[in-house]
Amino acid sequence: MNASQQVELGKLFFEDGIPGFSHLQFFQLLQEEESPFFLIRSTEETEVGFWVIDPFSFFRGYEIGLSDLVKEALRVEDRSQIAVFSIVTLRENNQATVNLKAPIVVNLSNRMARQIILQNDTYSIRQSLFDQQAVDRK
């Protein structure tokens, strides 16, 4: 058994599902204790889940803009209600990349969530999470 504990931070509702999993709407948000990593896991199909991070903690200049359509869909009235997560993917050679182009936006007051695609070309869907030199040392 793993020594770290997962702490549940609440339920999330994706009205339109997540791309590739549009049939799933209900998820729980968990955090690995004392870790910057979160898990968004389906409550309908528990084998479906996504490791995510708060991109602002790792990428200092990261910025997103929310369209009126997204604000309306999530019923956002105040920007302080918003949390943003980016999906982490583990790749070969212990590489980890982050999708900064399509963040998950959560309205903390009503637990509604949606993955959006940013319209600018500044961010990658495969941004390296860790410094390459640190990964290459063996």
Phi and psi in degrees as a GROMACS rama.xvg file:
@    title "Ramachandran Plot"
@    xaxis  label "Phi"
@    yaxis  label "Psi"
@TYPE xy
-70.4656  137.271  ASN-2
-72.837  -27.0885  ALA-3
-77.5536  152.305  SER-4
-108.238  146.7  GLN-5
-100.323  132.631  GLN-6
-108.455  126.008  VAL-7
-79.9369  128.313  GLU-8
-102.509  -4.51516  LEU-9
135.898  174.58  GLY-10
-92.7948  152.87  LYS-11
-128.388  146.003  LEU-12
-122.325  115.625  PHE-13
-100.507  100.127  PHE-14
-57.0359  -38.1456  GLU-15
-103.078  13.8054  ASP-16
69.1132  -168.179  GLY-17
-114.709  139.465  ILE-18
-48.1065  129.638  PRO-19
91.0533  -16.5736  GLY-20
-137.207  45.4677  PHE-21
-65.215  -16.957  SER-22
-80.8453  -8.84313  HIS-23
-105.684  128.571  LEU-24
-120.414  -23.1791  GLN-25
-109.099  124.448  PHE-26
-134.482  160.8  PHE-27
-117.796  147.515  GLN-28
-104.253  120.257  LEU-29
-120.314  153.723  LEU-30
-127.296  135.402  GLN-31
-68.5356  128.455  GLU-32
-56.7353  134.012  GLU-33
54.9959  40.8008  GLU-34
-139.067  151.234  SER-35
-82.3624  1.37232  PRO-36
-97.5026  140.318  PHE-37
-119.844  159.482  PHE-38
-124.904  126.359  LEU-39
-104.452  109.922  ILE-40
-120.249  136.766  ARG-41
-65.6205  137.785  SER-42
-90.0968  -11.8971  THR-43
-89.2846  -37.7434  GLU-44
-133.697  93.1066  GLU-45
-63.8016  -14.6713  THR-46
-79.0739  -7.69456  GLU-47
-96.7311  120.259  VAL-48
-159.762  162.707  GLY-49
-135.183  128.016  PHE-50
-77.4842  134.813  TRP-51
-137.431  161.648  VAL-52
-131.192  164.711  ILE-53
-83.2463  108.897  ASP-54
-62.6062  -26.1624  PRO-55
-68.4321  -22.6776  PHE-56
-76.2468  -24.6954  SER-57
-107.021  -28.7432  PHE-58
-124.757  96.7666  PHE-59
-57.319  -37.6136  ARG-60
-90.9993  9.42865  GLY-61
-66.2533  132.769  TYR-62
-140.123  142.686  GLU-63
-132.377  151.644  ILE-64
-117.482  139.865  GLY-65
-103.657  127.326  LEU-66
-70.6832  161.294  SER-67
-60.2159  -34.0457  ASP-68
-61.8395  -44.5007  LEU-69
-67.6471  -44.3364  VAL-70
-58.3627  -41.4647  LYS-71
-67.4249  -44.0979  GLU-72
-62.3022  -37.268  ALA-73
-92.3647  -2.48219  LEU-74
57.822  46.8339  ARG-75
-83.3369  126.173  VAL-76
-110.428  -24.7568  GLU-77
-143.206  133.613  ASP-78
-60.2371  -24.2828  ARG-79
-70.2481  -11.5967  SER-80
-79.0781  -7.99884  GLN-81
-96.4606  137.997  ILE-82
-122.133  147.752  ALA-83
-126.588  136.021  VAL-84
-130.881  148.901  PHE-85
-121.124  137.233  SER-86
-75.2495  134.161  ILE-87
-102.371  136.114  VAL-88
-121.863  129.41  THR-89
-87.5718  132.014  LEU-90
-122.051  -176.524  ARG-91
-59.0619  160.791  GLU-92
57.1838  35.5545  ASN-93
56.7554  26.6593  ASN-94
-77.7722  143.901  GLN-95
-129.094  129.011  ALA-96
-119.682  158.799  THR-97
-124.555  138.195  VAL-98
-89.9021  95.3544  ASN-99
-85.4816  -15.3491  LEU-100
-76.2738  -28.8391  LYS-101
-130.316  73.7295  ALA-102
-72.4445  158.93  PRO-103
-97.135  124.972  ILE-104
-107.903  131.328  VAL-105
-121.814  131.505  VAL-106
-88.516  108.054  ASN-107
-66.7682  -23.588  LEU-108
-77.7061  -31.3152  SER-109
-120.341  0.304745  ASN-110
68.1692  15.3628  ARG-111
-79.6689  142.286  MET-112
-138.674  156.057  ALA-113
-157.964  138.823  ARG-114
-88.8133  127.194  GLN-115
-114.833  159.65  ILE-116
-113.028  120.504  ILE-117
-71.8783  138.853  LEU-118
-80.6596  -21.6781  GLN-119
-80.4115  161.823  ASN-120
-97.7952  16.7101  ASP-121
-69.8297  -35.325  THR-122
-109.609  149.746  TYR-123
-99.8063  155.94  SER-124
-83.962  -9.63113  ILE-125
-132.653  56.7461  ARG-126
-77.5174  128.428  GLN-127
-61.8115  132.555  SER-128
-81.8226  -41.0173  LEU-129
-112.73  157.592  PHE-130
-59.7768  127.621  ASP-131
-57.4096  -40.3071  GLN-132
-62.5927  -38.3375  GLN-133
-66.4308  -35.149  ALA-134
-70.6168  -37.2308  VAL-135
-73.7223  -20.9367  ASP-136
-69.1216  128.131  ARG-137
